[in-house]
Amino acid sequence: MDQEIGGSSSGSWVNPRGGYKPLLLLAYQSYGVVYGDLSTSPLYVYKSIFSGRMREFRDKETIYGALSLIFWTFTLIPLIKYVFIVLSANDNGEGGTFALYSLLCRHARFSLIPNLQAADEEVSTYYSNGTSFSNQPPSPFRRFLEKHKRLRTVLLLVVLFGACMVIGDGVLTPAISVLSAISGLKVRAKGLSDGVVVVISCIVLVGLFALQHWGTQKVAVMFAPVVILWLLCIGIIGLFNIIHWEPGVYRAINPYYISRFFSKTGVAGWISLGGVLLSITGTEAMFADLGHFTSTSIRLAFVALVYPCLILQYMGQAAYLIKNVDDVPTLFYESIPHAVFWPVFVVATLAAIVASQAVISATFSIVMQCHSLGCFPRIKVVHTSRWIYGQVYIPEINWILMLLCLAVTVGFQDTTDIGHAYGVACIVVMFITTWLMALVIVFVWRWSVWLALLVLVVFGSVEGLYLSSSVVKLPQGGWVPVALSLFFVSVMFVWHYGLRRRYQFDVQNKVPMKWILNLGPSLGIVRVPGIGLMYTELVSGVPAIFSHFVTNLPAFHQVLVFVCVKAVPVPHVPLEERYLVGRVGPRAFRMYRCIIRHGYKDLPREEDDFENQITLSIAEFIQMEVDAGSPVGEEDGRMAVIGPGGARLAVRPVEDGGGRRRKVRFELPELPGEDPQVREELEALVEAKHAGVAYVIGHSYVKARKNSSFLKKFAIDVAYSFLRKNCRGPAVALNIPHISLIEVGMVYYV
């Protein structure tokens, strides 16, 4: 199948024996995806630092202090924290806030939706590198967190808030990057008004979002060369400015100048930390976009080119500023030698577009992960690449981002105010990552709690200082990402809460096995030809929708399969571990259970392959029972992991006349000494498949009980109902053909 090409994690892209060439190739490609945002920060950092009351402090010692702050912040957070520590906490090659959360959920019962069930065992063992969760004695701290549901709810809200701040980055990064690049026109066209710059920026932004449906792969051909050229340009220009204006600027590396900076500027200097923070915006992309590369390639790219070029550029701007203190508003473009201004302006504009593209793509990926883990309403997700995981396009989110981005650009019209908002979004994500890393150190790596506290103290104190400075900027634009994040968190949490309450209703009202065993004689059930796929959230037991169905219509299909599409807290589930099959009731009932597990970055199924794979998996399960010598799951117990083999049935392609859909016909070969009961069951399965497949899903109405609190009634009856009515239906989300769909009305009182 197409979705398996490329491996189950990014680590499989590089052959360890292939030498340095694959590593260098991935490092080269990472420039265009990971470092666009971080590398365009010099466009606006010093302008943000020396704004407001800091305009009074433009002497040499203060500029040295600002440069020292930039140098040590850039060294401590991106280099030490992310390159050497955070990149090691990847989830089988995947990074980001949800990757850390999935690691924690897999090693402890932190998830509010049940995980670590029997249906998760094989995948959980596979993805924890052979370390079984059940074999690890729980620590008192872990037992404390698992026991208190409110703490797990707080953890989920924190993770969702961090994810929503990344969505805020998707709004603010294009606005500040493109507006900063286009504002360079005012250096050469002195009479150009701010309104014209905003209009040009909006045109560029509309074009950028209009191209998203082509996918990252098709528009990313020139990304890496653009960013590399940009980094070389700013590095060389920075070195030129150091030599030409202030060769001794390197002395600012001394932390002494930081103390002098704060002693001289006081509160104004503390407030200006929001501008210093902009020098590391985009750092989170090194971790969030890890799924496309490897940690080694990202580290190599950062150390080899990104770090030295950006440090040289910040030093060069400081050297120029010491001799030209009045050029702060357009410092970057003023510091460019006149002979190369226009080429650098073109490269800067292209680099701003690349930075915007990378963050927009990361936003799509975050929303897809939220959707896969049941934290976002059902939306249309278009996979733009058949070869690379995570390259997706979400039309609704794309146009929402475009409208919000245009509103921010037109509303603020100045990169300083947008920078305030941008800094708040970035530092919140970094701060949340630090806290999650501390939990990972304790629960996943199983290191000392004191080491986790050390990480919290060192990085948390620095980021807390920047966060305190950013909070002051809330009235000046910092409220924008907070408001956006709170809105998206409310949507996500209400949707997640509704799903969780529906699941609890299913668990409490599932049909007992005794009812199944007495099914035939009591109701006179009629079995009709074909396979019935009845969708349910349950991984064990029979859902209430089945009893509701047969009570009102006492007939169901010759072969009935209870299908559960289950999200597992891992990035990808290999095809050989994706299907779990078991039997429901006695063999004569021809009733089975099939659990399809998928990770939060897996591609959706194709309906034809899905139906065929279900049939092959059940056939393989039937044969496995015989080989095992005893029935598996006779009384709805153990499940068997079924690989993609299906060797028991022969598959023959059949032309459908139009050539639009691939058809296959199953054939059952003769085997000497075959068990007659197995032969009969397989023949019934093949006959049912050729008769057709019907999909049975519940058309549910979720309502709060009459004695529920006002808050719960509002969340369920108003907010959740509104989201369900205005999102994609389950049949569309599950890619179910309407011609084969049967909907059963159900009312859930939660």
C-alpha positions, 0 to 999 in steps of 0.5 A, spaced: 500 500 500 502 507 498 502 509 505 507 504 507 512 507 502 518 510 506 518 506 513 514 507 519 519 513 522 524 518 519 529 513 522 528 508 517 530 513 511 537 513 513 541 507 512 546 507 517 551 503 513 550 508 507 555 513 509 555 520 510 551 522 503 544 520 506 546 524 512 548 530 508 542 530 503 537 530 509 541 536 512 541 539 506 533 538 505 532 540 512 534 548 511 528 549 507 523 546 511 526 547 518 530 553 518 526 558 514 523 561 520 529 562 525 533 564 519 529 570 518 529 573 525 534 578 523 529 582 519 526 585 526 530 583 532 534 589 533 528 594 531 523 590 537 529 591 542 530 598 541 523 600 541 519 604 546 523 607 552 529 603 549 530 609 544 533 613 550 539 607 551 543 607 544 550 607 547 555 602 545 555 599 552 547 598 551 548 595 544 553 590 547 549 588 552 543 587 547 548 583 543 550 579 549 543 577 551 542 575 544 548 570 543 547 567 550 539 566 549 541 563 542 546 558 545 542 556 551 535 555 548 536 553 541 543 550 541 543 546 548 536 545 550 533 543 543 539 540 539 542 536 545 536 535 549 529 535 546 531 532 539 533 526 543 526 525 546 523 524 539 517 519 538 520 514 534 522 519 529 517 524 530 517 531 534 513 536 537 508 537 543 504 531 541 510 527 540 512 528 548 504 527 550 504 520 546 510 518 549 507 520 556 501 516 555 504 510 552 508 510 559 503 512 564 495 512 564 495 519 563 490 519 557 483 521 558 481 516 552 483 509 554 489 507 552 494 501 554 488 496 553 489 489 550 488 492 543 494 497 544 499 491 547 503 489 540 504 496 538 505 499 545 511 494 546 513 495 539 514 502 540 517 502 546 523 499 544 522 492 547 520 495 554 513 493 556 509 498 560 506 492 565 513 490 567 515 497 570 513 498 577 510 505 577 513 510 581 509 514 587 509 520 583 506 516 577 501 513 581 499 520 584 498 523 577 494 517 574 490 517 580 487 524 580 483 525 573 483 533 574 491 533 574 491 529 567 485 534 565 490 539 566 496 536 562 491 535 556 489 542 557 496 544 557 498 540 551 492 543 547 494 550 549 501 549 546 499 546 540 494 552 539 500 556 540 503 553 534 497 554 530 498 562 532 505 561 529 501 559 523 498 566 523 503 571 525 509 568 522 507 569 515 505 576 517 511 579 520 516 575 516 513 578 509 511 585 512 519 585 514 521 583 508 517 588 504 518 594 508 525 594 505 522 598 499 522 604 504 530 604 504 530 605 497 523 608 496 523 614 501 516 616 499 513 610 500 507 610 505 506 604 510 499 603 507 502 601 500 507 596 504 501 593 507 497 592 500 503 589 497 504 584 503 497 582 503 498 580 495 504 576 497 500 573 503 494 571 498 498 568 493 502 564 498 496 561 501 493 560 494 498 555 493 498 551 499 493 546 495 499 544 491 502 541 497 509 542 500 513 537 496 511 541 489 513 548 492 519 546 496 524 545 490 527 551 491 526 552 499 533 549 501 537 553 496 534 559 498 535 558 505 542 556 504 543 562 500 540 567 505 544 564 511 550 565 507 548 572 505 547 574 512 553 571 514 558 574 509 554 581 510 555 580 518 562 579 517 563 585 513 560 590 518 564 587 523 570 588 520 568 595 517 564 598 523 566 595 529 572 589 529 571 589 537 564 587 537 566 580 539 567 582 546 560 583 547 560 575 548 562 577 555 556 576 560 558 582 564 555 586 559 548 583 560 549 585 568 551 592 565 545 592 560 540 591 566 543 596 571 543 601 566 536 600 563 532 597 569 525 596 567 525 598 560 531 593 559 526 587 562 521 589 557 525 589 551 527 582 553 521 581 548 525 583 542 531 579 544 526 573 544 524 574 537 532 572 535 530 564 537 523 564 534 522 558 530 526 554 534 521 549 536 520 547 528 527 543 529 523 539 534 516 539 531 518 538 523 523 532 526 518 527 522 521 529 515 528 528 517 533 525 523 535 528 529 542 528 527 541 531 520 538 537 524 543 538 529 548 538 523 545 543 519 544 547 525 551 547 527 554 547 521 551 553 518 545 556 521 548 558 528 555 561 525 551 565 520 546 568 525 551 570 530 555 573 525 549 577 522 547 579 529 554 581 531 554 585 524 548 589 526 550 591 533 557 593 529 553 597 524 548 600 530 554 603 534 556 608 529 549 609 526 544 609 532 538 613 528 537 607 523 534 602 528 527 602 524 530 599 518 537 597 521 537 590 517 536 593 510 540 600 512 546 595 514 546 592 507 552 595 502 549 599 497 552 594 491 548 588 493 542 591 496 537 589 491 539 582 490 539 581 498 532 584 498 529 579 493 533 573 497 530 576 503 523 576 500 523 569 498 526 567 505 520 570 508 516 566 504 519 560 505 519 561 513 511 562 512 510 556 508 514 552 513 510 554 519 503 553 515 505 546 513 507 545 521 500 548 523 496 543 518 500 537 521 498 539 528 491 540 526 491 533 523 495 530 529 489 533 534 484 530 529 487 523 529 487 523 537 480 525 537 481 533 539 479 536 533 472 536 529 472 532 523 475 536 517 478 534 510 485 532 510 488 532 503 495 528 503 499 532 498 505 527 498 504 519 497 511 518 499 512 523 505 508 522 512 505 529 515 505 533 508 498 535 508 493 540 506 487 542 510 482 547 506 478 549 512 484 551 516 488 554 510 483 559 509 482 561 516 489 562 517 489 566 511 483 571 513 486 571 520 493 573 517 491 578 513 487 581 519 493 581 523 497 585 517 492 590 516 490 591 523 497 592 526 501 594 520 507 594 524 512 589 525 513 591 532 506 590 535 506 583 531 513 581 534 510 582 541 504 577 539 509 573 536 514 573 542 508 571 546 506 565 542 513 562 541 515 563 549 509 559 551 510 553 546 518 553 549 516 553 556 510 548 555 516 543 552 520 544 558 515 542 563 513 536 558 521 534 557 521 534 565 516 529 565 519 525 559 526 525 563 522 522 569 517 517 566 520 515 559 527 515 560 526 513 568 532 518 570 533 521 577 527 526 579 533 531 581 535 531 574 528 533 571 528 539 576 535 541 574 532 542 567 526 545 569 530 550 573 536 552 568 531 552 562 525 554 565 527 560 569 530 563 563 524 562 559 520 564 565 524 571 565 522 572 557 515 569 559 514 575 564 517 580 559 512 578 554 506 578 559 507 585 559 506 586 552 499 583 552 495 590 551 500 591 545 498 585 541 500 580 545 493 578 546 492 576 539 495 569 540 492 568 547 485 569 544 486 565 538 489 559 543 483 560 548 478 559 542 482 553 539 483 550 546 475 551 547 473 547 541 478 542 542 476 540 549 469 540 548 470 536 542 474 531 546 469 531 552 464 529 547 467 523 544 469 521 551 462 521 554 460 518 548 465 512 549 463 512 556 456 511 554 457 505 550 461 502 555 456 502 560 450 500 555 454 494 551 450 488 550 452 482 554 455 475 551 449 472 554 444 476 550 448 474 543 448 467 545 440 467 546 440 471 540 437 466 534 431 463 538 428 469 541 428 474 535 428 469 529 433 473 526 434 472 518 441 472 515 442 476 509 447 475 504 453 479 504 458 482 509 456 487 514 461 492 517 458 495 524 462 501 526 463 502 534 468 505 539 468 499 543 474 494 543 471 489 547 463 487 548 458 488 543 455 495 542 448 498 544 447 500 536 447 492 535 441 491 539 437 497 537 438 495 530 436 487 530 430 489 535 427 494 530 430 490 524 431 482 526 436 481 520 443 482 519 448 480 514 451 473 513 458 475 516 458 481 521 464 484 523 464 489 529 469 494 526 473 499 531 478 504 528 482 506 534 487 511 534 494 509 538 498 514 541 504 513 536 506 516 530 505 510 525 502 503 526 506 498 521 501 494 516 503 488 519 501 490 526 495 494 524 489 489 524 487 485 530 481 480 529 477 476 534 471 472 534 464 474 537 460 468 539 460 461 537 463 459 530 456 458 527 454 465 528 460 468 523 461 474 527 468 477 528 471 483 531 476 487 527 480 493 530 484 497 526 489 501 529 492 507 526 497 512 529 496 520 529 500 521 522 498 515 518 495 516 512 487 514 511 485 508 507 482 506 500 476 503 501 477 498 496 483 496 499 480 496 506 474 491 504 479 487 501 484 487 507 478 486 512 476 479 508 484 477 508 485 478 515 479 474 517 481 469 513 488 469 516 485 469 523 480 463 521 486 459 519 490 461 525 485 458 529 486 451 526 494 452 527 494 454 534 490 448 536 484 452 540 479 457 538 482 464 539 477 469 542 471 464 542 468 468 547 470 475 545 476 474 549 483 475 546 485 478 539 490 476 534 494 480 530 494 479 523 499 481 518 498 483 510 499 476 508 492 473 507 495 467 503 489 463 505 485 466 499 488 467 492 486 474 489 485 475 482 484 482 479 477 483 475 476 488 470 470 493 472 469 495 465 470 502 466 477 502 469 475 507 474 476 502 480 480 496 482 476 490 483 478 483 485 475 476 486 477 471 492 478 464 490 479 459 495 484 453 493 483 446 495 488 444 500 489 436 502 487 434 509 483 441 510 478 441 516 471 441 513 469 446 518 474 451 516 473 450 509 465 451 510 467 458 514 472 460 509 467 459 503 461 463 507 466 469 508 468 469 500 461 468 498 459 474 503 464 478 500 462 477 493 455 478 495 457 485 497 459 489 503 455 494 507 457 499 512 452 500 519 454 506 523 450 510 528 447 516 527 447 519 534 444 525 537 448 526 544 444 530 549 446 531 557 441 528 562 436 532 565 440 533 572 446 535 569 449 542 571 448 548 566 456 548 564 455 540 562 448 542 558 452 548 555 458 544 553 454 538 550 447 540 548 450 547 545 457 547 543 458 539 542 452 539 538 454 545 534 460 542 532 457 535 530 452 539 525 457 543 522 463 538 521 464 532 516 459 526 517 462 520 520 461 516 513 465 522 509 470 522 515 471 514 514 471 514 507 464 510 507 461 509 500 454 512 500 451 507 496 453 501 501 451 505 508 446 504 513 445 509 518 442 507 525 439 512 529 441 513 537 440 517 542 446 518 547 444 521 554 451 523 557 
